Amino acid sequence: MKCISVYTNNFEQFSDIYEQVLEAAPQENEDIVIEGITVCGSGHVPVQYIDRMRQKPEVVVMKEKARDIMILQHGNVFEICLPSEEDEVNE
């Protein structure tokens, strides 16, 4: 899954820029700033990463079913995990 990190611990700020982040998704290892918040293309993460993160009590897991997007929130970061072409090939 493709992962995008959004560096804020404020859900309201994250929610305000969420669609902009998806529209202007940074490339791997690219940092951009949207409304003063740093957004980084974090590359790809295996599905097992999400499973491991779900087990941790300090991690909030959200899912946008319509687009099959997983959002993990922990510490000062939200991680948006998007399905990628590689995931579809491996299934």
Beta strands, then each sheet from edge to edge (+ up, - down):
strand 1: 2-6
strand 2: 31-34
strand 3: 37-44
strand 4: 60-64
strand 5: 69-74
strand 6: 77-82
sheet 1: 2+ 3- 1+ 6- 5+ 4-
end
